[in-house]
């Protein structure tokens, strides 16, 4: 089902502002709030644990935490603990991480695709409560089983952009997080590749595709949104702006491209509570349209 979320952007808002932002999102009725872990700004699991503890209904997405920074068993323990404490409200995602940053901390791998191919299935198996042994190039575990796996394992998302990573995400993950700045046509190519690879791998069920989309509300929204897209051709095709009804209508082109979850990204600093109120109204409008 199509849905709308929003982002807490660590480039425009600091950790000191996070609690108020989370409470504003919950108060507005926003269904999903996504964060990401960028070196060296904001951690993932501490952040989501706090957000879930402050709220009752808000789902929190991690889009994403870098795989090279954490042993897969540690990531599984983090996700399982959060899921046990706040069932059904975590949307965990992992990815390659920015390679230069991974190099800064001595965690860069020579083959990020190999890491994802080993890491994501291992993570999913651990969260399913399986006893897991893997002797891979980057992932090595022996007879590991979580004592307290989630009662219902959450979907595990992988970030993907290039053709090889898109297909691999379709093969090994439950969902994919796509970065901002793309047109609906570009997302359509990505979602087709993801789902074709999933089908070819023999995996049943749906694959949930999340896409971040630059969005602006209020005065001068069009100019701000296009500026935030940056130096790319056809910037108006890569953003949403206007009143909530305008954004809800514009989001349809991304849904039509195969995106399941359009997550609104405030790239410029502004009133975050007002942004979340508008995003929540977009969510209600999209939900009413689907119904």
ZADO-1210 file (C-alpha; in nm, 4 decimals, padded with zeros to 6 digits):
<atoms>
<atom x="00.0000" y="00.0000" z="00.0000" code="UNK" pos="1"/>
<atom x="00.1239" y="00.3482" z="-00.0843" code="UNK" pos="2"/>
<atom x="00.2256" y="00.5591" z="00.2121" code="UNK" pos="3"/>
<atom x="00.3993" y="00.8825" z="00.3116" code="UNK" pos="4"/>
<atom x="00.6751" y="00.9439" z="00.5635" code="UNK" pos="5"/>
<atom x="00.9178" y="01.2236" z="00.6434" code="UNK" pos="6"/>
<atom x="01.2828" y="01.2621" z="00.7392" code="UNK" pos="7"/>
<atom x="01.4792" y="01.4142" z="01.0221" code="UNK" pos="8"/>
<atom x="01.7725" y="01.5588" z="00.8287" code="UNK" pos="9"/>
<atom x="02.0951" y="01.5590" z="01.0351" code="UNK" pos="10"/>
<atom x="02.2474" y="01.8191" z="00.8019" code="UNK" pos="11"/>
<atom x="01.9881" y="02.0845" z="00.8764" code="UNK" pos="12"/>
<atom x="01.8936" y="01.9936" z="01.2357" code="UNK" pos="13"/>
<atom x="02.1130" y="01.8869" z="01.5268" code="UNK" pos="14"/>
<atom x="02.0663" y="01.6014" z="01.7754" code="UNK" pos="15"/>
<atom x="01.9602" y="01.8635" z="02.0314" code="UNK" pos="16"/>
<atom x="01.6515" y="01.9293" z="01.8199" code="UNK" pos="17"/>
<atom x="01.5583" y="01.5663" z="01.7712" code="UNK" pos="18"/>
<atom x="01.3286" y="01.5153" z="02.0687" code="UNK" pos="19"/>
<atom x="01.1107" y="01.8142" z="01.9847" code="UNK" pos="20"/>
<atom x="01.1009" y="01.7037" z="01.6209" code="UNK" pos="21"/>
<atom x="00.9925" y="01.3509" z="01.7131" code="UNK" pos="22"/>
<atom x="00.7200" y="01.4776" z="01.9443" code="UNK" pos="23"/>
<atom x="00.6005" y="01.7141" z="01.6726" code="UNK" pos="24"/>
<atom x="00.5837" y="01.4262" z="01.4243" code="UNK" pos="25"/>
<atom x="00.3842" y="01.2120" z="01.6671" code="UNK" pos="26"/>
<atom x="00.1516" y="01.4989" z="01.7581" code="UNK" pos="27"/>
<atom x="00.0850" y="01.5722" z="01.3912" code="UNK" pos="28"/>
<atom x="-00.0091" y="01.2105" z="01.3219" code="UNK" pos="29"/>
<atom x="00.2814" y="01.1438" z="01.0891" code="UNK" pos="30"/>
<atom x="00.2996" y="00.7633" z="01.0473" code="UNK" pos="31"/>
<atom x="00.6733" y="00.7296" z="00.9732" code="UNK" pos="32"/>
<atom x="00.9859" y="00.9277" z="01.0545" code="UNK" pos="33"/>
<atom x="01.3143" y="00.8232" z="00.8957" code="UNK" pos="34"/>
<atom x="01.6672" y="00.8991" z="01.0121" code="UNK" pos="35"/>
<atom x="02.0051" y="00.8043" z="00.8770" code="UNK" pos="36"/>
<atom x="02.3475" y="00.7500" z="01.0244" code="UNK" pos="37"/>
<atom x="02.6081" y="00.9709" z="00.8579" code="UNK" pos="38"/>
<atom x="02.9644" y="00.9877" z="00.9800" code="UNK" pos="39"/>
<atom x="03.0140" y="01.1692" z="01.2006" code="UNK" pos="40"/>
<atom x="02.6840" y="01.3293" z="01.2871" code="UNK" pos="41"/>
<atom x="02.4199" y="01.1032" z="01.4357" code="UNK" pos="42"/>
<atom x="02.4082" y="00.7407" z="01.5473" code="UNK" pos="43"/>
<atom x="02.1290" y="00.5097" z="01.4379" code="UNK" pos="44"/>
<atom x="02.0206" y="00.2790" z="01.7177" code="UNK" pos="45"/>
<atom x="02.0538" y="00.5229" z="02.0073" code="UNK" pos="46"/>
<atom x="01.8481" y="00.7692" z="01.8070" code="UNK" pos="47"/>
<atom x="01.5677" y="00.5295" z="01.7178" code="UNK" pos="48"/>
<atom x="01.5527" y="00.3843" z="02.0678" code="UNK" pos="49"/>
<atom x="01.5011" y="00.7298" z="02.2137" code="UNK" pos="50"/>
<atom x="01.2423" y="00.8234" z="01.9519" code="UNK" pos="51"/>
<atom x="01.0392" y="00.5091" z="02.0099" code="UNK" pos="52"/>
<atom x="01.0518" y="00.5578" z="02.3871" code="UNK" pos="53"/>
<atom x="00.9184" y="00.9126" z="02.3524" code="UNK" pos="54"/>
<atom x="00.6240" y="00.8107" z="02.1338" code="UNK" pos="55"/>
<atom x="00.3372" y="00.5630" z="02.1152" code="UNK" pos="56"/>
<atom x="00.2526" y="00.5145" z="01.7480" code="UNK" pos="57"/>
<atom x="00.5266" y="00.6674" z="01.5309" code="UNK" pos="58"/>
<atom x="00.7264" y="00.4188" z="01.3249" code="UNK" pos="59"/>
<atom x="01.0966" y="00.4970" z="01.2904" code="UNK" pos="60"/>
<atom x="01.3012" y="00.4025" z="00.9853" code="UNK" pos="61"/>
<atom x="01.6776" y="00.3746" z="00.9655" code="UNK" pos="62"/>
<atom x="01.7748" y="00.4598" z="00.6147" code="UNK" pos="63"/>
<atom x="02.0522" y="00.3596" z="00.6622" code="UNK" pos="64"/>
<atom x="02.3177" y="00.2320" z="00.9066" code="UNK" pos="65"/>
<atom x="02.6492" y="00.1439" z="00.7372" code="UNK" pos="66"/>
<atom x="02.7258" y="-00.2284" z="00.7363" code="UNK" pos="67"/>
<atom x="03.1058" y="-00.1910" z="00.7561" code="UNK" pos="68"/>
<atom x="03.0818" y="-00.0147" z="01.0931" code="UNK" pos="69"/>
<atom x="02.9183" y="-00.3062" z="01.2786" code="UNK" pos="70"/>
<atom x="02.9578" y="-00.6786" z="01.3086" code="UNK" pos="71"/>
<atom x="02.6386" y="-00.8353" z="01.1761" code="UNK" pos="72"/>
<atom x="02.5675" y="-01.0075" z="01.5092" code="UNK" pos="73"/>
<atom x="02.5831" y="-00.6726" z="01.6883" code="UNK" pos="74"/>
<atom x="02.3413" y="-00.5216" z="01.4358" code="UNK" pos="75"/>
<atom x="02.1063" y="-00.8167" z="01.4829" code="UNK" pos="76"/>
<atom x="02.1176" y="-00.7721" z="01.8607" code="UNK" pos="77"/>
<atom x="02.0424" y="-00.4004" z="01.8296" code="UNK" pos="78"/>
<atom x="01.7458" y="-00.4562" z="01.5986" code="UNK" pos="79"/>
<atom x="01.6112" y="-00.7484" z="01.8023" code="UNK" pos="80"/>
<atom x="01.6291" y="-00.5517" z="02.1260" code="UNK" pos="81"/>
<atom x="01.4501" y="-00.2515" z="01.9785" code="UNK" pos="82"/>
<atom x="01.1882" y="-00.4759" z="01.8183" code="UNK" pos="83"/>
<atom x="01.1244" y="-00.6558" z="02.1482" code="UNK" pos="84"/>
<atom x="01.0818" y="-00.3247" z="02.3292" code="UNK" pos="85"/>
<atom x="00.8708" y="-00.1566" z="02.0598" code="UNK" pos="86"/>
<atom x="00.7148" y="-00.4286" z="01.8439" code="UNK" pos="87"/>
<atom x="00.6326" y="-00.3413" z="01.4863" code="UNK" pos="88"/>
<atom x="00.7609" y="00.0165" z="01.4949" code="UNK" pos="89"/>
<atom x="01.1183" y="-00.0175" z="01.3614" code="UNK" pos="90"/>
<atom x="01.2042" y="-00.0133" z="00.9903" code="UNK" pos="91"/>
<atom x="01.5754" y="-00.1047" z="00.9899" code="UNK" pos="92"/>
<atom x="01.7969" y="-00.0429" z="00.6916" code="UNK" pos="93"/>
<atom x="02.1637" y="-00.1048" z="00.6160" code="UNK" pos="94"/>
<atom x="02.3919" y="00.0030" z="00.3361" code="UNK" pos="95"/>
<atom x="02.7475" y="00.0343" z="00.2106" code="UNK" pos="96"/>
<atom x="02.8128" y="00.3661" z="00.3828" code="UNK" pos="97"/>
<atom x="03.0092" y="00.6430" z="00.2165" code="UNK" pos="98"/>
<atom x="03.3317" y="00.4736" z="00.1134" code="UNK" pos="99"/>
<atom x="03.5587" y="00.7632" z="00.2080" code="UNK" pos="100"/>
<atom x="03.4086" y="00.7729" z="00.5580" code="UNK" pos="101"/>
<atom x="03.4478" y="00.3983" z="00.5918" code="UNK" pos="102"/>
<atom x="03.8117" y="00.4470" z="00.4984" code="UNK" pos="103"/>
<atom x="03.8540" y="00.7129" z="00.7654" code="UNK" pos="104"/>
<atom x="03.7596" y="00.4657" z="01.0374" code="UNK" pos="105"/>
<atom x="03.9455" y="00.1690" z="00.8912" code="UNK" pos="106"/>
<atom x="03.6264" y="-00.0123" z="00.7889" code="UNK" pos="107"/>
<atom x="03.6298" y="00.0230" z="00.4101" code="UNK" pos="108"/>
<atom x="03.5919" y="-00.3049" z="00.2236" code="UNK" pos="109"/>
<atom x="03.7261" y="-00.3841" z="-00.1215" code="UNK" pos="110"/>
<atom x="03.3945" y="-00.5287" z="-00.2427" code="UNK" pos="111"/>
<atom x="03.0836" y="-00.3610" z="-00.0962" code="UNK" pos="112"/>
<atom x="02.8625" y="-00.5907" z="-00.3062" code="UNK" pos="113"/>
<atom x="03.0202" y="-00.8991" z="-00.1503" code="UNK" pos="114"/>
<atom x="02.9683" y="-00.7510" z="00.1941" code="UNK" pos="115"/>
<atom x="02.5983" y="-00.6893" z="00.1239" code="UNK" pos="116"/>
<atom x="02.5545" y="-01.0380" z="-00.0239" code="UNK" pos="117"/>
<atom x="02.6948" y="-01.1912" z="00.2952" code="UNK" pos="118"/>
<atom x="02.5645" y="-00.9445" z="00.5527" code="UNK" pos="119"/>
<atom x="02.1965" y="-00.8953" z="00.4696" code="UNK" pos="120"/>
<atom x="02.0952" y="-01.2646" z="00.4485" code="UNK" pos="121"/>
<atom x="02.2878" y="-01.3323" z="00.7698" code="UNK" pos="122"/>
<atom x="02.1120" y="-01.0456" z="00.9428" code="UNK" pos="123"/>
<atom x="01.7712" y="-01.1634" z="00.8226" code="UNK" pos="124"/>
<atom x="01.8406" y="-01.5202" z="00.9357" code="UNK" pos="125"/>
<atom x="01.9516" y="-01.4085" z="01.2811" code="UNK" pos="126"/>
<atom x="01.6399" y="-01.1935" z="01.3210" code="UNK" pos="127"/>
<atom x="01.4301" y="-01.4949" z="01.2189" code="UNK" pos="128"/>
<atom x="01.5731" y="-01.6850" z="01.5159" code="UNK" pos="129"/>
<atom x="01.7860" y="-01.9226" z="01.3106" code="UNK" pos="130"/>
<atom x="02.1187" y="-02.0649" z="01.4203" code="UNK" pos="131"/>
<atom x="02.3615" y="-01.9250" z="01.1661" code="UNK" pos="132"/>
<atom x="02.7084" y="-02.0197" z="01.0484" code="UNK" pos="133"/>
<atom x="02.8763" y="-01.8244" z="00.7695" code="UNK" pos="134"/>
<atom x="03.2365" y="-01.8336" z="00.6567" code="UNK" pos="135"/>
<atom x="03.2503" y="-01.5498" z="00.4083" code="UNK" pos="136"/>
<atom x="03.4961" y="-01.2944" z="00.2875" code="UNK" pos="137"/>
<atom x="03.3655" y="-01.0326" z="00.5320" code="UNK" pos="138"/>
<atom x="03.1021" y="-01.2066" z="00.7452" code="UNK" pos="139"/>
<atom x="03.2121" y="-01.4888" z="00.9723" code="UNK" pos="140"/>
<atom x="02.9799" y="-01.6293" z="01.2378" code="UNK" pos="141"/>
<atom x="02.9769" y="-01.9762" z="01.3910" code="UNK" pos="142"/>
<atom x="02.6659" y="-02.1320" z="01.5438" code="UNK" pos="143"/>
<atom x="02.5201" y="-01.7933" z="01.6378" code="UNK" pos="144"/>
<atom x="02.1589" y="-01.7704" z="01.7487" code="UNK" pos="145"/>
<atom x="01.9895" y="-01.4793" z="01.9238" code="UNK" pos="146"/>
<atom x="01.8487" y="-01.5694" z="02.2652" code="UNK" pos="147"/>
<atom x="01.5737" y="-01.3116" z="02.2201" code="UNK" pos="148"/>
<atom x="01.4926" y="-01.2753" z="01.8516" code="UNK" pos="149"/>
<atom x="01.1959" y="-01.0606" z="01.7525" code="UNK" pos="150"/>
<atom x="00.8598" y="-01.2301" z="01.7842" code="UNK" pos="151"/>
<atom x="00.7884" y="-01.1068" z="01.4316" code="UNK" pos="152"/>
<atom x="01.1076" y="-01.0151" z="01.2429" code="UNK" pos="153"/>
<atom x="01.0952" y="-00.6689" z="01.0844" code="UNK" pos="154"/>
<atom x="01.1632" y="-00.6123" z="00.7180" code="UNK" pos="155"/>
<atom x="01.5322" y="-00.5525" z="00.6542" code="UNK" pos="156"/>
<atom x="01.5968" y="-00.2739" z="00.4034" code="UNK" pos="157"/>
<atom x="01.9108" y="-00.2188" z="00.1979" code="UNK" pos="158"/>
<atom x="02.0181" y="00.1075" z="00.0386" code="UNK" pos="159"/>
<atom x="02.0881" y="00.0824" z="-00.3315" code="UNK" pos="160"/>
<atom x="02.1638" y="00.3101" z="-00.6245" code="UNK" pos="161"/>
<atom x="02.3760" y="00.1544" z="-00.8994" code="UNK" pos="162"/>
<atom x="02.2380" y="-00.1239" z="-01.1218" code="UNK" pos="163"/>
<atom x="02.4316" y="-00.4053" z="-00.9526" code="UNK" pos="164"/>
<atom x="02.3352" y="-00.2946" z="-00.6024" code="UNK" pos="165"/>
<atom x="01.9704" y="-00.2471" z="-00.7008" code="UNK" pos="166"/>
<atom x="01.9527" y="-00.6042" z="-00.8264" code="UNK" pos="167"/>
<atom x="02.1358" y="-00.7391" z="-00.5249" code="UNK" pos="168"/>
<atom x="01.8981" y="-00.5573" z="-00.2913" code="UNK" pos="169"/>
<atom x="01.6092" y="-00.7238" z="-00.4697" code="UNK" pos="170"/>
<atom x="01.7735" y="-01.0617" z="-00.4194" code="UNK" pos="171"/>
<atom x="01.8755" y="-01.0406" z="-00.0536" code="UNK" pos="172"/>
<atom x="01.6739" y="-00.7688" z="00.1250" code="UNK" pos="173"/>
<atom x="01.3058" y="-00.7255" z="00.2135" code="UNK" pos="174"/>
<atom x="01.2982" y="-00.3657" z="00.0971" code="UNK" pos="175"/>
<atom x="01.5142" y="-00.1018" z="-00.0674" code="UNK" pos="176"/>
<atom x="01.5848" y="00.2598" z="00.0268" code="UNK" pos="177"/>
<atom x="01.6429" y="00.4853" z="-00.2743" code="UNK" pos="178"/>
<atom x="01.8168" y="00.8212" z="-00.2386" code="UNK" pos="179"/>
<atom x="01.6644" y="01.1570" z="-00.3277" code="UNK" pos="180"/>
<atom x="01.7181" y="01.3597" z="-00.6421" code="UNK" pos="181"/>
<atom x="01.5709" y="01.1216" z="-00.8997" code="UNK" pos="182"/>
<atom x="01.2857" y="01.1536" z="-01.1465" code="UNK" pos="183"/>
<atom x="00.9895" y="00.9189" z="-01.1522" code="UNK" pos="184"/>
<atom x="01.1331" y="00.7651" z="-01.4683" code="UNK" pos="185"/>
<atom x="01.4619" y="00.6923" z="-01.2946" code="UNK" pos="186"/>
<atom x="01.2767" y="00.5384" z="-00.9998" code="UNK" pos="187"/>
<atom x="01.0745" y="00.3247" z="-01.2425" code="UNK" pos="188"/>
<atom x="01.3960" y="00.1782" z="-01.3849" code="UNK" pos="189"/>
<atom x="01.5251" y="00.1126" z="-01.0326" code="UNK" pos="190"/>
<atom x="01.2073" y="-00.0514" z="-00.9046" code="UNK" pos="191"/>
<atom x="01.1841" y="-00.2713" z="-01.2134" code="UNK" pos="192"/>
<atom x="01.5414" y="-00.3917" z="-01.1629" code="UNK" pos="193"/>
<atom x="01.4797" y="-00.4636" z="-00.7951" code="UNK" pos="194"/>
<atom x="01.1647" y="-00.6643" z="-00.8543" code="UNK" pos="195"/>
<atom x="01.3004" y="-00.8519" z="-01.1544" code="UNK" pos="196"/>
<atom x="01.5995" y="-00.9623" z="-00.9476" code="UNK" pos="197"/>
<atom x="01.3753" y="-01.0689" z="-00.6604" code="UNK" pos="198"/>
<atom x="01.1629" y="-01.2796" z="-00.8936" code="UNK" pos="199"/>
<atom x="01.4692" y="-01.4298" z="-01.0610" code="UNK" pos="200"/>
<atom x="01.6106" y="-01.5298" z="-00.7217" code="UNK" pos="201"/>
<atom x="01.2928" y="-01.7250" z="-00.6460" code="UNK" pos="202"/>
<atom x="01.1897" y="-01.5184" z="-00.3471" code="UNK" pos="203"/>
<atom x="00.8167" y="-01.4904" z="-00.2871" code="UNK" pos="204"/>
<atom x="00.6225" y="-01.1948" z="-00.1499" code="UNK" pos="205"/>
<atom x="00.6457" y="-00.8219" z="-00.2020" code="UNK" pos="206"/>
<atom x="00.9538" y="-00.6026" z="-00.1865" code="UNK" pos="207"/>
<atom x="00.8978" y="-00.2655" z="-00.0173" code="UNK" pos="208"/>
<atom x="01.0560" y="00.0299" z="-00.1990" code="UNK" pos="209"/>
<atom x="01.1203" y="00.3536" z="-00.0100" code="UNK" pos="210"/>
<atom x="01.2243" y="00.6708" z="-00.1920" code="UNK" pos="211"/>
<atom x="01.3376" y="00.9992" z="-00.0408" code="UNK" pos="212"/>
<atom x="01.1954" y="01.2986" z="-00.2272" code="UNK" pos="213"/>
<atom x="01.3015" y="01.6606" z="-00.1708" code="UNK" pos="214"/>
<atom x="00.9924" y="01.8527" z="-00.0599" code="UNK" pos="215"/>
<atom x="00.9077" y="02.2086" z="00.0382" code="UNK" pos="216"/>
<atom x="00.5883" y="02.3590" z="00.1792" code="UNK" pos="217"/>
<atom x="00.4788" y="02.7176" z="00.2242" code="UNK" pos="218"/>
<atom x="00.6056" y="03.0426" z="00.0779" code="UNK" pos="219"/>
<atom x="00.8415" y="03.0174" z="-00.2197" code="UNK" pos="220"/>
<atom x="00.8155" y="02.6375" z="-00.1985" code="UNK" pos="221"/>
<atom x="00.8844" y="02.5756" z="-00.5671" code="UNK" pos="222"/>
<atom x="01.2014" y="02.7847" z="-00.5714" code="UNK" pos="223"/>
<atom x="01.3293" y="02.6286" z="-00.2502" code="UNK" pos="224"/>
<atom x="01.2580" y="02.2734" z="-00.3649" code="UNK" pos="225"/>
<atom x="01.4298" y="02.3213" z="-00.7005" code="UNK" pos="226"/>
<atom x="01.7283" y="02.4850" z="-00.5327" code="UNK" pos="227"/>
<atom x="01.7526" y="02.1940" z="-00.2897" code="UNK" pos="228"/>
<atom x="01.7632" y="01.9409" z="-00.5735" code="UNK" pos="229"/>
<atom x="02.0892" y="02.0958" z="-00.6863" code="UNK" pos="230"/>
<atom x="02.2613" y="02.0974" z="-01.0228" code="UNK" pos="231"/>
<atom x="02.0649" y="01.8261" z="-01.2017" code="UNK" pos="232"/>
<atom x="01.8655" y="01.8369" z="-01.5250" code="UNK" pos="233"/>
<atom x="01.4877" y="01.8754" z="-01.4990" code="UNK" pos="234"/>
<atom x="01.4948" y="01.9639" z="-01.1277" code="UNK" pos="235"/>
<atom x="01.1171" y="02.0137" z="-01.1170" code="UNK" pos="236"/>
<atom x="01.0788" y="01.6403" z="-01.1922" code="UNK" pos="237"/>
<atom x="01.2907" y="01.5521" z="-00.8889" code="UNK" pos="238"/>
<atom x="01.1020" y="01.7346" z="-00.6134" code="UNK" pos="239"/>
<atom x="00.7611" y="01.8088" z="-00.4632" code="UNK" pos="240"/>
<atom x="00.6313" y="02.1407" z="-00.3362" code="UNK" pos="241"/>
<atom x="00.3285" y="02.3504" z="-00.2502" code="UNK" pos="242"/>
<atom x="00.0340" y="02.2847" z="-00.0236" code="UNK" pos="243"/>
<atom x="-00.0236" y="01.9327" z="00.1118" code="UNK" pos="244"/>
<atom x="-00.2803" y="01.8631" z="-00.1608" code="UNK" pos="245"/>
<atom x="-00.0241" y="01.9603" z="-00.4265" code="UNK" pos="246"/>
<atom x="00.2391" y="01.7331" z="-00.2746" code="UNK" pos="247"/>
<atom x="-00.0077" y="01.4443" z="-00.2422" code="UNK" pos="248"/>
<atom x="-00.1013" y="01.4791" z="-00.6081" code="UNK" pos="249"/>
<atom x="00.2625" y="01.5072" z="-00.7161" code="UNK" pos="250"/>
<atom x="00.3628" y="01.2013" z="-00.5147" code="UNK" pos="251"/>
<atom x="00.1407" y="00.9900" z="-00.7364" code="UNK" pos="252"/>
<atom x="00.3982" y="00.9922" z="-01.0159" code="UNK" pos="253"/>
<atom x="00.6464" y="00.8252" z="-00.7808" code="UNK" pos="254"/>
<atom x="00.3883" y="00.5693" z="-00.6700" code="UNK" pos="255"/>
<atom x="00.3149" y="00.5019" z="-01.0360" code="UNK" pos="256"/>
<atom x="00.6878" y="00.4370" z="-01.0829" code="UNK" pos="257"/>
<atom x="00.6728" y="00.1500" z="-00.8339" code="UNK" pos="258"/>
<atom x="00.7654" y="00.3306" z="-00.5112" code="UNK" pos="259"/>
<atom x="00.5667" y="00.2126" z="-00.2081" code="UNK" pos="260"/>
<atom x="00.6752" y="00.4746" z="00.0454" code="UNK" pos="261"/>
<atom x="00.7440" y="00.8360" z="-00.0564" code="UNK" pos="262"/>
<atom x="00.9458" y="00.9877" z="00.2269" code="UNK" pos="263"/>
<atom x="00.9497" y="01.3670" z="00.2233" code="UNK" pos="264"/>
<atom x="01.2931" y="01.5228" z="00.2696" code="UNK" pos="265"/>
<atom x="01.3302" y="01.8800" z="00.3999" code="UNK" pos="266"/>
<atom x="01.6676" y="01.9729" z="00.2549" code="UNK" pos="267"/>
<atom x="01.6645" y="02.3330" z="00.3734" code="UNK" pos="268"/>
<atom x="01.6474" y="02.4342" z="00.7346" code="UNK" pos="269"/>
<atom x="01.3025" y="02.5485" z="00.8410" code="UNK" pos="270"/>
<atom x="01.0277" y="02.4970" z="01.0967" code="UNK" pos="271"/>
<atom x="01.0455" y="02.1199" z="01.1325" code="UNK" pos="272"/>
<atom x="00.7211" y="02.0936" z="01.3304" code="UNK" pos="273"/>
<atom x="00.5354" y="02.2753" z="01.0539" code="UNK" pos="274"/>
<atom x="00.6961" y="02.0486" z="00.7937" code="UNK" pos="275"/>
<atom x="00.5781" y="01.7395" z="00.9808" code="UNK" pos="276"/>
<atom x="00.2261" y="01.8796" z="01.0174" code="UNK" pos="277"/>
<atom x="00.2109" y="01.9320" z="00.6426" code="UNK" pos="278"/>
<atom x="00.3635" y="01.5892" z="00.5740" code="UNK" pos="279"/>
<atom x="00.1044" y="01.4261" z="00.8007" code="UNK" pos="280"/>
<atom x="-00.1710" y="01.5972" z="00.6019" code="UNK" pos="281"/>
<atom x="-00.0148" y="01.4630" z="00.2806" code="UNK" pos="282"/>
<atom x="-00.0248" y="01.1166" z="00.4363" code="UNK" pos="283"/>
<atom x="-00.3935" y="01.1537" z="00.5205" code="UNK" pos="284"/>
<atom x="-00.4729" y="01.2732" z="00.1700" code="UNK" pos="285"/>
<atom x="-00.2822" y="00.9866" z="00.0094" code="UNK" pos="286"/>
<atom x="-00.4533" y="00.7383" z="00.2409" code="UNK" pos="287"/>
<atom x="-00.7966" y="00.8799" z="00.1577" code="UNK" pos="288"/>
<atom x="-00.7187" y="00.8573" z="-00.2128" code="UNK" pos="289"/>
<atom x="-00.6096" y="00.4935" z="-00.1814" code="UNK" pos="290"/>
<atom x="-00.9200" y="00.4069" z="00.0207" code="UNK" pos="291"/>
</atoms>
